[in-house]
């Protein structure tokens, strides 16, 4: 395997240029899907890389349950600097698993708390909570998806702006944005180099919902005005895990985008543009990461099979 086993750990750096360019030049729907896919592939590959290196490190520990042949010199030679890297991969992989586990646990806890807050209310598509704190968010799952909004926020908006608010949150639910957000959070936990993609997807998912809301109400200016009012009333939703109307991403940029022309809905940018080069570079990085991980995995399996006594 050689040094190629380490490529998936650093190849996420190739996705950094597209994170910013995708926000500015791609349709939010395309940007969200592209960045989430790249993040998921690269996170899975880097985690597999740590697992392969950890096998070498664990086999060297006294009293481990692995076959003795897995600690032979022929196996250790497959990983450069096996003495240091192999043992360092053990706590690194444990940290990744713990971080991802905590993210999933927090995600489920937030949704359970949000569901409990609606206990006793009718199972309607929109739940209006009497609350002095202005907020609105999309709550997927359960028996039906719901839009949750406080009376304080509704009081801040005109009727047309309320329609924009509800259209925005319904767009979150229809496109299942919570899945994209959870995927990039887990990816960023698996590999810290993917954090810029998590931030970018949080923004592009909101922009995606903004554009869908503008189409639904027929006025980009109305959506922009509603976002601005909601932002002035409240800086965030009750829980960061939930997609919120005036949260996730710089609000002035979202308002400015809505006051400009609608973005082109092309699926993939032309190659001979800055965003095209970045997109193809990120895709190539993800492909190389996947191929490197697959090659390392197959090689390691063959080496371990050869070193395992029958």
DAKAVEN-V769442 format. One record per residue. N is the residue number from 1. RES is the residue in one letter. PHI is phi in whole degrees, 0 to 359 (* if undefined). PSI is psi in radians with two decimals (* if undefined). D_FIRST is the distance of its C-alpha to the first C-alpha in Angstrom with 1 decimal. Layout:
BEGIN
N,RES,PHI,PSI,D_FIRST ; N,RES,PHI,PSI,D_FIRST
END
This chain:
BEGIN
1,X,*,-0.76,0.0 ; 2,X,65,-2.69,3.8 ; 3,X,291,-0.26,6.6 ; 4,X,296,-0.36,5.9 ; 5,X,294,-0.39,5.8 ; 6,X,270,-0.16,9.2 ; 7,X,304,-0.79,10.6 ; 8,X,300,-0.34,12.5 ; 9,X,286,-0.52,14.3 ; 10,X,248,-0.25,15.9 ; 11,X,297,-0.41,16.3 ; 12,X,304,-0.34,19.5 ; 13,X,298,-0.46,21.1 ; 14,X,290,-0.29,21.5 ; 15,X,272,-0.16,23.8 ; 16,X,300,-0.79,26.2 ; 17,X,301,-0.62,28.4 ; 18,X,286,-0.40,29.1 ; 19,X,302,-0.82,30.3 ; 20,X,284,-0.75,33.4 ; 21,X,294,-0.63,34.0 ; 22,X,295,-0.66,33.7 ; 23,X,299,-0.62,36.4 ; 24,X,269,-0.55,38.7 ; 25,X,240,-0.32,38.3 ; 26,X,264,2.70,37.0 ; 27,X,299,2.41,39.1 ; 28,X,306,-0.61,38.5 ; 29,X,296,-0.82,37.6 ; 30,X,296,-0.77,35.0 ; 31,X,298,-0.75,33.6 ; 32,X,297,-0.82,33.4 ; 33,X,294,-0.76,31.6 ; 34,X,296,-0.88,29.2 ; 35,X,293,-0.65,28.3 ; 36,X,294,-0.75,28.1 ; 37,X,297,-0.79,25.8 ; 38,X,298,-0.77,23.4 ; 39,X,297,-0.75,23.5 ; 40,X,295,-0.77,23.0 ; 41,X,297,-0.82,19.9 ; 42,X,292,-0.63,18.3 ; 43,X,293,-0.75,19.4 ; 44,X,297,-0.70,18.1 ; 45,X,291,-0.72,14.6 ; 46,X,292,-0.59,14.6 ; 47,X,292,-0.71,16.1 ; 48,X,298,-0.68,13.5 ; 49,X,300,-0.81,10.8 ; 50,X,298,-0.68,13.3 ; 51,X,297,-0.73,13.8 ; 52,X,295,-0.77,10.3 ; 53,X,293,-0.60,10.4 ; 54,X,295,-0.57,14.0 ; 55,X,302,-0.77,13.6 ; 56,X,295,-0.73,12.3 ; 57,X,291,-0.70,15.2 ; 58,X,291,-0.64,17.8 ; 59,X,295,-0.34,17.3 ; 60,X,274,-0.23,18.4 ; 61,X,283,2.40,21.6 ; 62,X,292,2.45,24.7 ; 63,X,80,0.14,26.4 ; 64,X,285,2.68,23.6 ; 65,X,278,0.02,24.1 ; 66,X,284,2.74,20.6 ; 67,X,302,2.51,20.5 ; 68,X,299,-0.56,20.7 ; 69,X,296,-0.36,18.0 ; 70,X,288,-0.21,15.3 ; 71,X,258,0.16,16.1 ; 72,X,296,2.69,15.8 ; 73,X,304,-0.58,14.2 ; 74,X,296,-0.62,11.9 ; 75,X,286,-0.75,10.4 ; 76,X,293,-0.49,10.6 ; 77,X,294,-0.30,8.9 ; 78,X,290,-0.36,5.4 ; 79,X,241,2.12,6.6 ; 80,X,297,2.50,8.7 ; 81,X,53,0.80,12.3 ; 82,X,300,-0.59,12.0 ; 83,X,300,-0.77,15.8 ; 84,X,274,-0.90,16.6 ; 85,X,294,-0.72,13.9 ; 86,X,299,-0.76,13.7 ; 87,X,284,-0.56,17.4 ; 88,X,292,-0.49,17.9 ; 89,X,291,-0.41,16.0 ; 90,X,296,-0.99,18.7 ; 91,X,294,-0.52,21.7 ; 92,X,296,-0.79,19.9 ; 93,X,292,-0.67,19.2 ; 94,X,299,-0.71,22.7 ; 95,X,296,-0.69,24.1 ; 96,X,297,-0.81,22.6 ; 97,X,296,-0.71,24.1 ; 98,X,294,-0.77,27.4 ; 99,X,297,-0.77,27.7 ; 100,X,294,-0.69,27.1 ; 101,X,298,-0.73,29.5 ; 102,X,295,-0.66,32.1 ; 103,X,297,-0.78,31.9 ; 104,X,295,-0.73,32.6 ; 105,X,297,-0.76,35.3 ; 106,X,294,-0.68,37.0 ; 107,X,301,-0.82,36.8 ; 108,X,292,-0.67,38.6 ; 109,X,296,-0.76,41.0 ; 110,X,299,-0.76,42.1 ; 111,X,293,-0.66,42.8 ; 112,X,296,-0.74,44.7 ; 113,X,295,-0.69,46.8 ; 114,X,294,-0.66,47.5 ; 115,X,293,-0.71,48.6 ; 116,X,296,-0.58,50.8 ; 117,X,295,-0.39,52.5 ; 118,X,262,0.06,53.6 ; 119,X,299,2.35,55.0 ; 120,X,95,-0.26,58.6 ; 121,X,273,2.72,58.4 ; 122,X,295,2.58,58.9 ; 123,X,280,1.19,55.8 ; 124,X,261,2.88,56.3 ; 125,X,292,-0.45,53.7 ; 126,X,237,2.25,54.7 ; 127,X,247,2.06,55.3 ; 128,X,257,2.08,57.6 ; 129,X,256,2.27,57.6 ; 130,X,289,1.83,60.5 ; 131,X,209,2.45,58.8 ; 132,X,282,-0.25,59.7 ; 133,X,271,2.18,56.1 ; 134,X,280,2.15,55.2 ; 135,X,199,2.81,51.9 ; 136,X,205,2.44,50.6 ; 137,X,204,2.81,47.3 ; 138,X,265,2.30,45.9 ; 139,X,239,1.71,45.4 ; 140,X,277,2.92,43.5 ; 141,X,92,-3.07,43.4 ; 142,X,73,-2.74,46.2 ; 143,X,287,-0.41,48.8 ; 144,X,200,2.64,48.8 ; 145,X,289,2.55,47.3 ; 146,X,221,2.64,49.6 ; 147,X,257,2.20,50.4 ; 148,X,250,2.24,51.6 ; 149,X,218,2.55,53.8 ; 150,X,268,2.71,56.3 ; 151,X,296,-0.55,59.9 ; 152,X,298,-0.69,59.6 ; 153,X,288,-0.69,57.2 ; 154,X,298,-0.61,59.3 ; 155,X,293,-0.38,62.3 ; 156,X,278,-0.24,60.6 ; 157,X,246,2.61,60.1 ; 158,X,281,2.86,62.5 ; 159,X,307,-0.76,62.6 ; 160,X,295,-0.64,60.5 ; 161,X,289,-0.54,57.9 ; 162,X,294,-0.70,57.7 ; 163,X,298,-0.66,57.0 ; 164,X,295,-0.71,54.2 ; 165,X,300,-0.87,52.8 ; 166,X,295,-0.65,52.9 ; 167,X,295,-0.66,51.3 ; 168,X,298,-0.85,48.5 ; 169,X,291,-0.63,47.7 ; 170,X,295,-0.57,48.1 ; 171,X,296,-0.69,45.5 ; 172,X,302,-0.79,43.0 ; 173,X,290,-0.74,43.8 ; 174,X,295,-0.67,43.8 ; 175,X,270,0.02,40.4 ; 176,X,55,0.85,38.9 ; 177,X,297,-0.44,37.8 ; 178,X,298,-0.50,37.2 ; 179,X,289,-0.73,34.1 ; 180,X,298,-0.77,32.7 ; 181,X,295,-0.70,33.6 ; 182,X,293,-0.70,32.1 ; 183,X,298,-0.77,28.8 ; 184,X,286,-0.50,28.4 ; 185,X,295,-0.78,29.5 ; 186,X,295,-0.69,26.9 ; 187,X,297,-0.73,24.2 ; 188,X,292,-0.53,25.6 ; 189,X,290,-0.63,25.5 ; 190,X,288,-0.60,21.9 ; 191,X,215,1.93,20.9 ; 192,X,302,-0.40,23.7 ; 193,X,295,-0.22,22.7 ; 194,X,266,0.08,24.1 ; 195,X,299,-0.67,27.6 ; 196,X,301,-0.55,29.1 ; 197,X,289,-0.62,28.4 ; 198,X,298,-0.80,30.2 ; 199,X,298,-0.72,33.1 ; 200,X,295,-0.74,33.2 ; 201,X,292,-0.63,33.3 ; 202,X,302,-0.66,36.0 ; 203,X,284,-0.83,38.1 ; 204,X,293,-0.52,37.4 ; 205,X,295,-0.68,38.2 ; 206,X,293,-0.70,41.5 ; 207,X,294,-0.63,42.2 ; 208,X,301,-0.84,41.5 ; 209,X,295,-0.62,44.1 ; 210,X,300,-0.81,46.4 ; 211,X,293,-0.70,46.3 ; 212,X,295,-0.68,47.0 ; 213,X,294,-0.69,49.8 ; 214,X,297,-0.68,51.3 ; 215,X,293,-0.68,51.4 ; 216,X,292,-0.73,52.9 ; 217,X,268,-0.21,55.7 ; 218,X,78,0.29,56.2 ; 219,X,208,1.96,56.2 ; 220,X,292,-0.60,53.3 ; 221,X,294,-0.64,55.8 ; 222,X,295,-0.74,56.7 ; 223,X,296,-0.75,53.1 ; 224,X,298,-0.73,52.7 ; 225,X,294,-0.69,55.9 ; 226,X,295,-0.73,55.0 ; 227,X,297,-0.76,51.6 ; 228,X,298,-0.75,53.4 ; 229,X,295,-0.74,56.0 ; 230,X,296,-0.64,53.6 ; 231,X,292,-0.67,51.6 ; 232,X,292,-0.55,54.8 ; 233,X,281,-0.62,55.7 ; 234,X,209,2.47,52.5 ; 235,X,275,-0.37,49.2 ; 236,X,202,2.94,47.0 ; 237,X,277,2.92,47.0 ; 238,X,301,-0.55,47.6 ; 239,X,226,2.29,43.9 ; 240,X,293,-0.36,41.0 ; 241,X,290,-0.49,39.0 ; 242,X,271,2.47,41.7 ; 243,X,289,2.15,42.0 ; 244,X,243,2.82,45.2 ; 245,X,292,-0.76,47.7 ; 246,X,243,0.45,47.7 ; 247,X,243,3.06,44.5 ; 248,X,62,1.56,40.8 ; 249,X,108,2.60,40.8 ; 250,X,298,2.08,43.4 ; 251,X,298,-0.73,46.6 ; 252,X,303,-0.63,48.1 ; 253,X,293,-0.68,45.3 ; 254,X,294,-0.75,45.7 ; 255,X,295,-0.77,49.5 ; 256,X,298,-0.68,49.2 ; 257,X,295,-0.66,46.9 ; 258,X,287,-0.49,49.5 ; 259,X,280,-0.21,52.3 ; 260,X,265,-3.02,50.6 ; 261,X,291,2.72,50.0 ; 262,X,294,2.47,47.9 ; 263,X,290,2.62,44.3 ; 264,X,293,2.47,43.4 ; 265,X,265,0.47,41.9 ; 266,X,292,2.60,39.4 ; 267,X,280,-0.55,36.2 ; 268,X,216,2.38,33.8 ; 269,X,287,2.64,34.7 ; 270,X,301,2.60,35.2 ; 271,X,295,-0.75,32.4 ; 272,X,272,0.90,34.6 ; 273,X,222,2.86,35.4 ; 274,X,298,-0.77,33.9 ; 275,X,289,-0.53,33.1 ; 276,X,294,-0.77,31.8 ; 277,X,299,-0.74,29.3 ; 278,X,295,-0.72,28.2 ; 279,X,295,-0.81,28.0 ; 280,X,294,-0.61,26.0 ; 281,X,295,-0.74,23.7 ; 282,X,294,-0.73,23.2 ; 283,X,296,-0.71,22.7 ; 284,X,295,-0.69,20.1 ; 285,X,298,-0.73,18.3 ; 286,X,295,-0.70,18.4 ; 287,X,294,-0.78,17.3 ; 288,X,297,-0.70,14.2 ; 289,X,299,-0.77,13.4 ; 290,X,295,-0.77,14.0 ; 291,X,294,-0.69,12.1 ; 292,X,296,-0.74,8.9 ; 293,X,295,-0.76,9.7 ; 294,X,296,-0.75,10.7 ; 295,X,297,-0.76,7.8 ; 296,X,295,-0.70,5.6 ; 297,X,296,-0.81,8.9 ; 298,X,297,-0.75,9.6 ; 299,X,298,-0.77,6.8 ; 300,X,295,-0.71,7.7 ; 301,X,298,-0.76,11.3 ; 302,X,296,-0.70,11.3 ; 303,X,294,-0.76,10.2 ; 304,X,292,-0.65,12.8 ; 305,X,296,-0.69,15.3 ; 306,X,291,-0.52,15.2 ; 307,X,272,-0.19,15.7 ; 308,X,272,2.13,18.4 ; 309,X,293,2.46,21.9 ; 310,X,284,*,24.0
END
